[in-house]
Amino acid sequence: MEAQTIKENSQKLGIVAGNSSFPILLAKEAKEQGFGVFCVCYRGETSAEIEKLTEKCQWIKIGELGKLVQFFKDNEITQVVFAGGVGRPKLFGGVKLDVRGAKFLARLRTTKDDVVLRGLAEELSGEGIEVLPCTNFCRKQLAPMGLLSKRKPSELELSDIEYGKKALLSMAEHHIGQLVVVKEGVILAVEAVEGSDSAILRAGELGGEGSVVVKIPKKSQDMRFDVPTIGLKTINSMVKAKCKVLAIEAERTVVIDTEKVIAECDRRKISLVGL
């Protein structure tokens, strides 16, 4: 899909904030760009720290779609971004649906993530609220092309990177994760519902030292909702799993706390590569 543009006269930005530190990073970046930030946050998921960066915050439970829409309408928000995830197990049980949320899911007849999120974008659009890719507001945090760390991958590791890329491309049409762990031409782990960090740790148990982690979104991935991110937590998981290389797609992967991530990679002698 083509990237939407920021309206020149827009001085407010809505954020639907999930977990991780990414929503906080995004709110800071938006404030630096001169936007007033208005946030919808999920109870039990979003860090309360984000309240310090916002003009107003609305805390909701998963499924309270009516509250989400009404908050943005009440505050005259016409552009919003999604940042951070929501714990997937909670999407399949214990969801509190309000009237609008129940009608929304009944109309979709599925809880598949990408269908729900695109449906939500249509729901907001019907209210005059445009969903933008969050990368519009965090360009400085996108991974550049090339070697980012001091350590270079070996020839065998470069071969594993290429193998991992091909594996991800072949799985893309089936919507099976965006990360694989490879060692000497063998796939040790594929990201599934458990998320990237758990997949990395599982690979460490199976393959031991020297594995290669490849994280690439599918070409058709809707960057409004599911932007790949890495951070210190990713590197810590790699250290525990004794992985030696992290290859990520340049310009489509957000690196949270870039300088700290690169410094930790150098300290741990891990190769970090933008593809």
Secondary structure, DSSP 4 states (H G I P E B T S, - for coil): -PPP---TT--EEEEEE-SSSHHHHHHHHHHHTTPEEEEEEETTTS-GGGGGG-SEEEEE-TT-HHHHHHHHHHTT--EEEEES---HHHHTSS----HHHHHHHHHH----HHHHHHHHHHHHHTTT-EE--GGGG-GGGBPPSEE-SSSPPPHHHHHHHHHHHHHHHHHGGGT--SEEEEETTEEEEE--TT-HHHHHHHHHHHH-S-EEEEE---TT--TTT---EE-HHHHHHHHHHTEEEEEE-TTS-EETTHHHHHHHHHHHT-EEEE-
